[in-house]
Amino acid sequence: MNREKCTAVVLAAGKGSRMGTKIQKQYLEICGKPVLYYSLAAFAASPIIDEIVLVTGEGKTDYCRKNIIEAYGITKVNKIVVGGKERYESVYKALREIEPEGYVFIHDGARPFVDESIIERTYQAVKEYRACVAGMPSKDTVKIVDENDFAVNTPERRFVWCIQTPQVFETALIRHAYFKLMENEENEKGITDDAMVVERMENCAVKLVEGSYENIKITTPEDLILAESLIKKRN
C-alpha cells in the first residue's frame, strides 16, 4: 500500500542573537556534534520521512553540506535552500521547492531532541486533522498582562500549551496558506509560527499533539548545558 510522501523542512537560517556567541547556535557543539546534526539525523533515520530540505543562512550552504551532511553521513537531504530574514520567509522559500502532495514536517534546527515517537505522533495526527503541532501543557501558571505589565487574566493551565516543532501539515494546505500570506505584507504582521499561517490564511483548526518536555529549543547558554546533560542521559 502506497503512502503519502513526507518531507522534513529543517530551519537553520536564524542568527541566534540571544546566545551571545559569534557562532550561530545551530552550529555550536553538544557532546562533540553540532546542534543541527541531531535533528537532521533524527529525520534521516525515520522511516516516515522520505526527504529533507535544509534551510540555511546566507553563505552557509557549503559549510552545512561538507561539515554536517557529508561529515556525518546524513541521508535524505535532497535540497539546501538559502533562507530569508524572517522565519516565515525561510519556510516560504523551502515550500516553493516542494511538490504539493503528501505532508511536510517543519522543524527548528535548534531543537535537537525531536525523536521518532514525536514524528510518529504528529504523522498520525496530520493524517486525521490536516494540521498539527507538537507541544506540551504549560507547567507554569501563565498571566495575561496589559500594556503596563499588570495582570489582567489568568487562563486555566490545562488550556495553555507551550508550542514546539515539528509543525506538520498537508503540503498543499501549508503551501497555499504561505503563498496567500506572501501576497500582502499586511498578512505577515505578528506571524510567529506556521500554525498561525494556516489559522489566519485558511481558517483551519490546528490540532495540538504531545511532543516532549525534553524537546527544548537551544536559545541561551543555559540551554546548551541542559542539552548536554540530556544527551548524556540518553546515551
Salt bridges, closest charged atoms under 4 A:
ASP50 OD1 - ARG3 NH2 3.13
GLU51 OE2 - LYS5 NZ 3.44
ASP62 OD1 - ARG65 NH1 3.14
GLU97 OE1 - LYS79 NZ 3.88
ASP108 OD1 - ARG87 NH2 3.29
ASP108 OD2 - ARG111 NE 3.78
ASP108 OD2 - LYS217 NZ 3.89
ASP115 OD2 - ARG234 NH2 3.96
GLU156 OE1 - ARG158 NE 2.79
GLU170 OE1 - ARG130 NE 2.92
GLU186 OE1 - LYS189 NZ 3.10
ASP194 OD2 - ARG87 NH1 2.99
GLU202 OE2 - HIS176 ND1 2.71
GLU202 OE2 - LYS180 NZ 3.81
GLU214 OE2 - LYS233 NZ 2.45
GLU214 OE1 - ARG234 NH2 3.48
